[in-house]
């Protein structure tokens, strides 16, 4: 039984495209043709002789001939065949390239072809590390000792099965003749070299090193989540005033638009669930901004928003954005200086020398946590929020008769055109930009002085 | 001894017998699926032949018989554990067998799917199809494997005989069996503990010294008048006797 996670599989740094690979399959099959295919020879070993060894130069010549391309192109194609595991080298088996000389290669059995889409599972890694111990199966898979022990722990419930399978495979191999045994071992080893976990890939290492949470804790968290959200789920609880998909009346959508004056009660309640909810609902974010303005601590949120813009913005504007952010938030004595710890500040400033999309990630997370742990709770207790809760609308549930439902269906409108919405957004942004210009304390003080 | 005590002992003894029977069947299943995997690995290669395909079918049928028998018996064993009072070790041993069985079935199922794909990709209906088989260097060493499968014995082979399904139905049947079994028996499979050590020394066999791949791939290299034994895999890049795979 396999414990599967629902996480995206970031450990795989390539995604085999079945459609393209099927074409490669066809080409490799053509290479087998006894008349027009690649000419094979034999590999002489001390213990036996194995047929069907082909030289690199023969392969490249055949590819160049068949596809009518240059030798360089053919060599590149050949290297691709080796990298994807259709052909494996017999000498220098760790280096997956095709050399245009007399070095020997052999075809891989179709069982191990990438079109089989056999994503190696944890138990397969376990089996491989047992089967190739003398070859340092660990090195084959680029595991370190600590990873192997962790794999043993992680797969503890299946370990007996893995050992049994490995033993059986080993014993079955002994029943075959020598040449076939060598070939089969070579094939499996070649497969593992092609499909080993990426070296020092941080996501894979994290996956192996992931700490385990007690099921009581995780189940408790799940129950808490369900209890808070179950009244907000449109499948489990009725939407107020009515679910537009069922009643064809779009009051629910108009009441919950982005820039509505007075939000609904359910929406306001959702803001209190978590800081993340508050920030992602843009109407909530506006409310939070009003609160922060009263407290004169808007720089954290402004920095967070600026970092988001950097992450999601265009590549050409990145360096200019990074500069403005540095001048506004991070430079010593900046007008909206954010208060983050020295280490993060140092790392961020250093990273800004060569800005990329995620250069502010650490600082942004730090600021998010600051807001979440401190400002968010103050907001929930503040008069701003409590007023909003009182003002919030609680629409009456609609009660449509079938005749009215039919009329609703007839009167369906296409809604507001997206261009109009976008124009409204731009106007609002322009207004906000002028209104939210950094409160330059010095200018204010000098104005007061001048007035005196 | 009271009659109740005697009946409890009888029950325990019977359960232990059933458990040993299931354990032997599990070993047999492991052997059969492992052989099946090696057979399927030769599909589409130069060792492919109608003999191979027949062997695959027979192995599959044998695995099917073992699977259905073993699943019934394990179900009975585990539900008996629930109803009657059992020792903790007995229950743990049964759960361990259960997890091993399900892992083996999952593994077998993935090999079955691959076999179906490969048979579809490399049909052997006409002589001309043989031209497209991949020259992998394997000739015909599968007789040993076939003999190995034939030696497998399961306790209930004689008693029950039902027709074995064809490949597609077999896959569908196994999938439904897996989901059904996982729903019917609530076994926390992460609580099963391994009995084998982490560094499995099971493969070290003093009788057969020439085992490792590097030894077999040695090639005599004559250079500058003196002959040196060099591994064929890493020519000239290593010191010659410890080929790091």
Interface residues (C-beta under 8 A of the other chain):
Chain A: X1 X2 X3 X25 X28 X29 X32 X33 X34 X40 X43 X44 X45 X46 X47 X48 X50 X51 X52 X53 X90 X91 X92 X93 X94 X106 X107 X108 X109 X110 X111 X112 X116 X118 X123 X130 X131 X132 X133 X134 X135 X136 X137 X139 X140 X148 X149 X152 X156 X157 X158 X159 X160 X161 X163 X164 X165 X166 X167 X168 X169 X170 X172 X173 X174 X175 X176 X177 X178 X179 X180 X181 X182 X183 X184 X185 X186 X187 X189
Chain B: X27 X30 X31 X33 X34 X35 X37 X38 X40 X41 X42 X43 X44 X45 X46 X47 X96 X99 X100 X102 X103 X104 X106 X107 X110 X114 X117 X118 X121 X122 X131 X132 X133 X134 X135 X136 X137 X138 X139 X141 X142 X144 X145 X147 X148 X182 X189 X190 X191 X192 X193 X194 X195 X196 X198 X199 X200 X202 X203 X208 X210 X211 X212 X213 X214 X216 X217 X218 X219 X220 X229 X232 X233 X234 X235 X237 X243 X244 X245
